[in-house]
Amino acid sequence: MTTAEANEQLAKDLKAVVHDAEELLKATAGQAGEKVTEVRHRLEAALESAKGTCHCLEEKTVAAAKATDLCIRKHPYESIGVAFGLGLLIGVLVSRR
């Protein structure tokens, strides 16, 4: 799994957690009590933090993808050489085992 795929999966999982937490908040809206109110406030705070983290993660992933694309476009032959060299190195290391 590449870093981009891992970031994408993390963002999906984080969005699922946010959605589930929002559903939980809606389901407990009619509940009364000091403890329930306290838990709801903590959950709302954690939910806002998770949303911010998800947004930040998406922005960083897009920025990294754009930077990588720009670098490859500026130096296409060097990129091919590096990819070839890494592939050769990995192939040699794998074949030794």
C-alpha angles and dihedrals in degrees: 000000000000124000091253091052091047091050091048092050091047091051091050091049092047091050090050091052091049091050092049092048091051090051090050091051090051092048093052096043092106095048117108131203140091095259094049091049091050092049091047091053092049091048091050090051092048090047093054090048091050091050090052092048092049092050091048091048092051092049092049092048092051091046092050092049091050092048091049092048092049092049092050091048092051094047109026098155094045089050091052090048093050092047091049092048093049091047091050092048093049090047092052092047093048094047092053093065 
